[in-house]
Amino acid sequence: MKGKILKYTASAALAVLLLWVSFREVEWSGFMEGLKTCRWEFIVISMAAGSFAFWLRAIRWRLLLLPIDDSISRLTAFNGINIGNISNFIFPRIGEFIRCGVITRRSAPVDPAHPEHKKASYDKVLGTVVLERGWELLVMLMLLGVVVVGGFSRFGGFFVEQILDPMAQRFNFSVWWLVSILASAAIVAAWLIWHFRERNAFCSKIWGIIRGLMQGFSSCLRMERKWLFFAYTACIWGMYWLMAASTMWAAPFLDHLDLIDALFLSLVGGLGFAVPVPGGIGAFHFIISLALSAVYGVSPEMGIIYATLSHTSQAITQIFFGLTSYASESLRK
């Protein structure tokens, strides 16, 4: 319990620090004047695109769940996504575990005589979540690579000067020794668990969890209409793109940017949400304002306006659907 409290305190402190760094050079009079010029109808479009992205994520995730338990409904998957999203505002990444619990709770039993044994057991569902999030990260990195390589003269300097160079100065060769040691320890631990899986209770338990994760991973191989998974992924990223573009259109001071710039900002924002802080607070504001300043020369006030509009509209949407889905799951029998 103390460890969790320390992790949450450190995460919240990092969010506050990044918020302070992001807002410290902002002139509030310029910030408020910039907000008054915004076209709010485009923010509504952005929020609608975000809402539709939640639904698309739910039905894509359900494709991975159906080989495990074909009784999982679209509503259950949708509620799981939304409750997971709002949980991430409490503690970063906890939402991925909570949405597994939503699915397992609604899963049909393997044997009616033993309702506690679910078809979609927690470890199997967690395997599908790991697969889905891993796929999402891969797609984001692929798109980021295409955008940066295709427009290196436009975007490359941001990653080289603002991310790669600071990392090279921060980490030296000794870190790679640490990575090698940790990787070797993980391999040895995995072999010990497998070797003693039938002779040691602890190893048997861990092996059972690993086996459930592997079964969750393998659900993609048994998934029907696999092309739908890729189609949903394309639509989801289309919604992410529309969210960034709509927020960009809402800000008159960004009228000189185009759709490629919107995609770039969407991908950079995704990196901000990858930082382990509650709801991406602070990290999203920092990296978006940094990108707008470094790539486009946008002032801190204007950059923070875009970041605030984007993050706040997403947060409101996630909180609304999260609370609605929580009420839905609470009232369902």
Rosetta blueprint (number, residue, H / E / L):
1 M L
2 K H
3 G H
4 K H
5 I H
6 L H
7 K H
8 Y H
9 T H
10 A H
11 S H
12 A H
13 A H
14 L H
15 A H
16 V H
17 L H
18 L H
19 L H
20 W H
21 V H
22 S H
23 F H
24 R L
25 E L
26 V L
27 E L
28 W H
29 S H
30 G H
31 F H
32 M H
33 E H
34 G H
35 L H
36 K H
37 T L
38 C L
39 R L
40 W H
41 E H
42 F H
43 I H
44 V H
45 I H
46 S H
47 M H
48 A H
49 A H
50 G H
51 S H
52 F H
53 A H
54 F H
55 W H
56 L H
57 R H
58 A H
59 I H
60 R H
61 W H
62 R H
63 L H
64 L H
65 L H
66 L L
67 P L
68 I L
69 D L
70 D L
71 S L
72 I L
73 S L
74 R H
75 L H
76 T H
77 A H
78 F H
79 N H
80 G H
81 I H
82 N H
83 I H
84 G H
85 N H
86 I H
87 S H
88 N L
89 F L
90 I L
91 F L
92 P L
93 R L
94 I H
95 G H
96 E H
97 F H
98 I H
99 R H
100 C H
101 G H
102 V H
103 I H
104 T H
105 R H
106 R H
107 S L
108 A L
109 P E
110 V E
111 D E
112 P L
113 A L
114 H E
115 P E
116 E E
117 H E
118 K E
119 K L
120 A L
121 S L
122 Y H
123 D H
124 K H
125 V H
126 L H
127 G H
128 T H
129 V H
130 V H
131 L H
132 E H
133 R H
134 G H
135 W H
136 E H
137 L H
138 L H
139 V H
140 M H
141 L H
142 M H
143 L H
144 L H
145 G H
146 V H
147 V H
148 V H
149 V H
150 G H
151 G L
152 F H
153 S H
154 R H
155 F H
156 G H
157 G H
158 F H
159 F H
160 V H
161 E H
162 Q H
163 I H
164 L H
165 D H
166 P H
167 M H
168 A H
169 Q H
170 R H
171 F L
172 N L
173 F H
174 S H
175 V H
176 W H
177 W H
178 L H
179 V H
180 S H
181 I H
182 L H
183 A H
184 S H
185 A H
186 A H
187 I H
188 V H
189 A H
190 A H
191 W H
192 L H
193 I H
194 W H
195 H H
196 F L
197 R L
198 E L
199 R L
200 N L
201 A H
202 F H
203 C H
204 S H
205 K H
206 I H
207 W H
208 G H
209 I H
210 I H
211 R H
212 G H
213 L H
214 M H
215 Q H
216 G H
217 F H
218 S H
219 S L
220 C L
221 L L
222 R L
223 M L
224 E L
225 R L
226 K H
227 W H
228 L H
229 F H
230 F H
231 A H
232 Y H
233 T H
234 A H
235 C H
236 I H
237 W H
238 G H
239 M H
240 Y H
241 W H
242 L H
243 M H
244 A H
245 A H
246 S H
247 T H
248 M H
249 W H
250 A H
251 A L
252 P H
253 F H
254 L H
255 D L
256 H L
257 L L
258 D L
259 L H
260 I H
261 D H
262 A H
263 L H
264 F H
265 L H
266 S H
267 L H
268 V H
269 G H
270 G H
271 L H
272 G H
273 F H
274 A H
275 V L
276 P L
277 V L
278 P H
279 G H
280 G H
281 I L
282 G L
283 A H
284 F H
285 H H
286 F H
287 I H
288 I H
289 S H
290 L H
291 A H
292 L H
293 S H
294 A H
295 V H
296 Y H
297 G L
298 V L
299 S L
300 P H
301 E H
302 M H
303 G H
304 I H
305 I H
306 Y H
307 A H
308 T H
309 L H
310 S H
311 H H
312 T H
313 S H
314 Q H
315 A H
316 I H
317 T H
318 Q H
319 I H
320 F H
321 F H
322 G H
323 L H
324 T H
325 S H
326 Y H
327 A H
328 S H
329 E H
330 S H
331 L H
332 R L
333 K L
